Each structure stands twice: as structure tokens, then as C-alpha cells.
Amino acid sequence: MRNTTPPETQTGQPVNSMKDYFSELAELTKGQIIPTLIIDRNLIIRHINRGAFALFKDYYALEKKPLFNILGRIFTQEELNTFFQAIRSKEKGFSWIGTMVHKTRSRRTLYTRVRVHPIFINTQYLIGYWMIFEDITNEHIDTYKLMLSGLLQASKLKDNDTGNHAERLNFYCKEFTEYLFKLNIYPQITQDFVESISFLAAIHDIGKIGTPDYILQKQSKLSDIEWEVMKEHTINGALIVSSYPLPMAKEITLSHHERWDGTGYPFKLEGEMIPLAARIVAIADVYDALRMKRSYKEERTHDETAAYIIENAGKHFDPQLIQYFKKIHPAFNKVWNEMKDVHPVEEPRKPQA
């Protein structure tokens, strides 16, 4: 039977320190690029290989200290209990496999698949654990991006007169939030925030999947009843993305038509009650809508559009964000010119013979 009490050597002398043994284990991983930590049974880090240093260099200052003093609060209390139950349990093989999420403001969130395996001496005494990390960030994010991409394409089939509108919003918001990130004035604008809004802005109107075709494709002004149905796309969108793990997806779909002065929809939120991501997307959405030529309106120039947005600070838009928009709006024009829709020139109809 395996034991977790301090082991004795074959001569019967107690082993007071496992320093030499851990040094031998460290030699086994020294040249490996697979990120690995060796920790003792008290969860104190005893060795860090170069793969682990490379993986976590922007997240932690890895040192030979208690594991959770270094990693911080990466688990909820329930998750922490599950972790300890697994690595202390014979039934669980003194092992744990799961996901750890590592956050920092300056870098996007790192997702790792982690395997914790026991280390025994003489196949009998538990002295520590191998912790092996696998970076699954791209796998994790790409799965959700693929799901949202499919929904976005489905919504564009319903409202196919919008061209590259959705994709342009991603780039407007990316330019804007990168600028705000560098200013470091909004604590919530982290590298994660920038990356997330740069692909979630496009799904702002995804709820139009549930809007009747005749309303989406109507060339004349909507009736009052039709307009009320149209406004429901915000709530429909929030329901569609309700299971998405990032709250920003729901914030954008639900609140991008709210207005700073409380006259927007669906809930007439006002001021900072409106989520920051939705306030940013609102600026980008209106900018692009004004620039577009539609069947029922002419397009506006960049200067006309920027002037309209600035004039509506404190009414439609967050006035503080508009102060920054005044400085960054040329970047919006650059995105428009690079991604604007090209409409084929119709050839004159040939006279019938």
C-alpha cells in the first residue's frame, strides 16, 4: 500500500530532505521544452524547467515558493477543493487533469491544460508531483470564434444588404480600444478586452436571425409595429449568445442600441449603466451605417460622419469616449477605405433586336 508519510531509506534511516532526489528529477526535465514544474508533497515548487519559464514569462515570476503563492487565485474555492481531493486521493491515483486560466492586464488570457502526476520513491512513498502544462489558448478561443462565425454568416443571409459592415466594426473597435489601452485610463480595457471586442463587435446584430425577412428587406419606412419587432433583435441576440463564456458577447448584442441620454432600446439604459463594450460598438456602428450607401439613403463623407458623432456626444454617445474619438477618428476612415464594399457597375440594358 502506498503511503504519504515521510519515507525511510532502505537502511531504515529517515530521509529528512529530498533535495538530492528532486535535483535528480530536475536533471531529467532540464533540457525539455514541455512546460513542467516539479513540486513537493506540500505543493512547494522545487524545479522549473525552461519550457515553463517561457510559457509563463509574461504572467508570473516563477520562483521556488508555494505553488499558489505564485499562481494566485486561479481556482474558485470549489475548484480548489476538487484539486486537493484528487491529488490526495488513492482512488483518483493522486492525479488531476484540468484547465487553468491565467490572467494579466497586458497579455491575453492564457488557457492551459494541466496534468498533475504523482512522484513516488521506491514505488511506495508519495514525495511530490509533476505538473505538465499545455497551452490550449488558440484551441479554446478558435472553438468559440468558429461557432460565432457560423452564426454571423447565417445572420448575413437574412440581411444581405450590409456588405462588410460587420467585419468593419471589428476593425473600428480594435483601433479604438488599442488606443484606449495605451492610454491606460479604463481599468477594464485589458489585452483580453481588446482582443474580444475585435471579433465580438461583428455579432452585434446577430439577433436579426429572428427578424422576419419582409421587415429586414423592406425598402420604405417601417411602421410602428414593424419597428417594435425590429428592436427585438437586441434581445434575440442576447439569448443566442447567452451560453457564450465571455459576458461581452451578451453586452454588445443586447445594449449596442442604448443611448447615453437614456432614449435608446431595449431597456432605456443611460450613462455608465450601458456596458463599456456596447458604448464603443455604438460609435462604430453608427459611423459605419452613416458611411454606407443604402437603398433608402445616400452615404456620408468621413468628415460629415465624424461631425455627426461628435455633435451627439452626451446624447447618443458617451461624451468621454467622444473626446478620444476626436483623436482617433482618422483611423476609422482608413478602415472604411480599406474595407468598403465595391458595388458592380450596372451595364446599360441592350435594346432588344
N, C-alpha and C positions, 0 to 999 in steps of 0.2 A: 504494500500500500504506500502511495506517495505521501510525503509529509511536507508541511510548510514550516516546520520549526527549524532553527539553525542547525545545519548538518555537522557531523563529525567526520574526521578523516578516517581512512581505513585502519589507522593505528589507534583510533579511539581518542585522539587529541582533538579538542574543539577547534573549529575554524572561526576565529574572531573577526577576520576580514577576508573578503572575497576579492580584494583589489587585484591580486595577481591573476585570478581566474577571469575577471572582467577584462583585464588587459589582454589576455589571450583571445577572448572573444572579439575584442576591438580590432585586433590584427586581422581577423577574418573578413571584416567589412571595410577596412581602411581604404582600399582601392575601389570599392564598389560605387557605382553612380545611383543605384536604387536607394532612395532616401530611407535611412534606417537610424533608429535610436535604440540603444540598449539601456534598459532601466532596471534597477534592482527591485526586490520584492516590496520595498517601501515606496516605490514609484519615484525614486531619485534618479535623474539621468546620469549614467555612468560613461556613456560614449555617444558621440555624434559623428556620423560619417560625412564625407564631403557632399554626398547627394542630398542629405538633409540640410546642410548649410546652404546649398544652392537653392533648394526649394523654398526655404523659409527666410531667406536673407532680407526680404522687404517686409516681413511680418513679425518676426521675433528675434531677440538677441539670444540665441541658443547658448545655454551655459549648463554646467553640471550642477543643477539645482533641482528641487522638487518639480515634477513634470507640470503640474497645474499652476505653479508659480510662474512658469514660462508661458504656457499656452493660455492662461487666463480662463475666463468663463466661456468655454466653447460648448458646454453642455448645460441643459436645464437640470434642475435637481433630479427629476425623474430619469433623465438620460444618464446622469452621473451614477445614480443608484443601480441602474441596469448594467452599466460598465463595470462597476465594482463587483456586483453579484456574479458576472460572467468570469472575470479573471481570478476570482477567489473560489470558484465552484469546480469541483471534480467532475460533476455531471456535464458542465459546459466545456470541459477539457482545459480549464484555466485559460481560456482563449476568448477573444472578442473580435468580431468583424463588423465594421460600421463606417459611417461617414462623419468626418469632422469638417466644420466650416470655420474658416479663418478670415477675419475682417480687419481692415485698416483703411483709413481715410484716403491715403494716397495711391492705393492699388485696388484693383477689383477684387471681390471676394474670391478666395481660394477654396475649392472643394477638394477634399482628399478622401479616397477610400483607404481605410486603415485596417491593418491586420495585426493583432496582438497575439503573440505565441509565447508559451512558457519556456523557460530555460531551467532544466533540471541538472543537478550534479549527481553522478552515479545513477542516473535514470530514476532517482528516488526523491531528492530534495529540491523543492522549488526555490530558486535563488533570484529569479528576475524574469524579464520578458524582452523579447524582440518586438519592436514597433516598426512596421514597414508601411510606408506611405506611397500612395499612387495618386498623381494629380489627375483628377477627373473633371476639372473646371470646364473645359471645352465640351466634353461629352454632356455634362449637366446642362449647360446653357444652350447648346445646339439642339437638344431634345425639345426644349420649350420654344426656341425660335422656329423650329420646323413646324411645330403644332400651330403657332400663331401665323406663320406664313401661309399655311393651308387655309386658315380661316380668313385671312386677308384677301387671298385670291378669290375665295368664294364670295366675299362681300363686293369685290370689284366687278364680278359678273352681274351682280344686281344693279350696280350703279357704274356703268362702264363709260360714263362721260367725264370721268375725273382724271384720266391720264396718269401722270406720275405724281399726282397730288400727295398721296400717302407717303410715297418714298421721299419726296422733297421735305416733308415735315420732319422726318428723321434727321436730315442733314441740317435744317434750320436749328432744331433743338440741340443737336450736337455742337454746332458752332456757338450757340448762346450759352449752353451750360459749361462748355470748356472755358469760355471767357469768365463766367461767374466762379468756376472752380479755382482759377488762377487768382482771382480777387480775394478768395477765402473769407467771404462775408456771410455766407449761408452755411451753417454747420451741417445741414442735411445734404448739401451738394458734395458728395464724395465721388471717388472714381466709379463706384458702383452706380451712383445716381446718373452720372454722365453716360455710362455705357448702357444702362437700362432705358433711359429716355430716348437714346439714339436708335432703338429698334421698336420701342413700345409706342412712340408717337404715331407711327403709321397705322396703328389699330384703333385710333380714336373713334372712327365711325363704323367699327365692326358690327355694331348693333343694327345697322341698316340691312343686315341679312334678313331681319324680321319685318322690315318695312315693305308694304305692298308695292309691287312694280309700278303700278299706274301712278302712284304718288312720286316715286323716285324719278320717273321718266316724264312727268308732266311738264310741258313747256310753258304753261301760263302760271299765274299766281295761284298758290294753294288756297283752298277755302279754310275757314277757321277750324273745321273738324279735321281736315287733312293735315293742317299744321300741328294740331294736337297729336295726331298719330305719328307724324314725322319726329316730334320731340321725344317720343318714347324710345328712339334708337339709343339714347344715352343709358336708360335703364336696362334695355335689352343687352347692350354691350357689356354692362357691368355683370349681368347674370352669366353671359357667355364666358367671361374670363374669371369668374368667381373662384374657380379651383386653381388658378394660376398662382404660383408661390410668391410672386412679388406684388405687394399691395399697390404699387404704382400703376399696374395694368388696370385695376378697377378704378383708381383715382382719375386716370386720364379718360377712360371711356365714359364714366359717369358725370364728370364735372367740367369737361372742356368747353361747355357752353354756359357755364355760370359766369356772372359778370361781377366785377369788383363792387359795383353800387347795389348789388342785390336784385337786379332786374332780370337775371338770366334764368336758365332752367337746367335740371328739372326741379330743384328744391329752393331756388332763390337764395342760395348762399351768398354771403358778402364778405369782402375783405379777406383776411387770413383764414377764414373758415374754409375757403377754397384751397385744396391741396396745392403746394408749390408746383408740382409737375403739371397739373391741369392749367395753372395760370400761365406757365411758359408755353404749353401747347396751344392755348387760346391765341396767343400773339402770333405764333407760327401759322396757325390755321387761318386766321383772318388775313394775314399777309398774303398767303398763297391764293386764297379764294379771290381776293381783290385783283391779283395779278392775272388770273385766268380769264380767258375769253370763253363765255358760255353762250348757249343758245338764247338766253334771256338777258344778257348784259355784255358790255364791252370790257376789255381788260384795262387796268390802270397801269401807269408807269410806276417805276420804283419810287420816285420822289413823291408822287401823289399818294401812294400806298403808305410810305413811311410817315408822311404828314398826317394822314388819317389816324394811324395808330397812335402817334404822339398826341394828337388832339383829344383822343379818347382816354388818356391816362386819368385814372380816378373815376372813370365812368365804366367803360368796358374792361379796362386793363389795370393791373397792379401798377400804381404810379412809380413805385421804387424800381420795378423791373423796367419800366419805360425809360427811366434815367439811364439804365445800362443799354437798352435798345438803341438809344440815340447814338451810342458809341459803336455798337456792333452791327447796325443795320446794313452797312455795305456788304457784309458777309452774306446776308440774305439775298441780296441782288446777285451776288456771284453764284450762289446755289441755283437760283432761278435760271440764270443764263446758261449754266452748265447742264441743267436737267429739264429745261422747259420742253413742253410737248411740241412735236413737229406735226402739223396738220397738212396732209397732202393737198396740193393744189388741184382743184377740180378742172378737168379739161372741158371746154365748151362742147355742148352736145352737137354732134354732126347732123346735118339735115338729112332727112330720110330721102332715099332715092325715089 
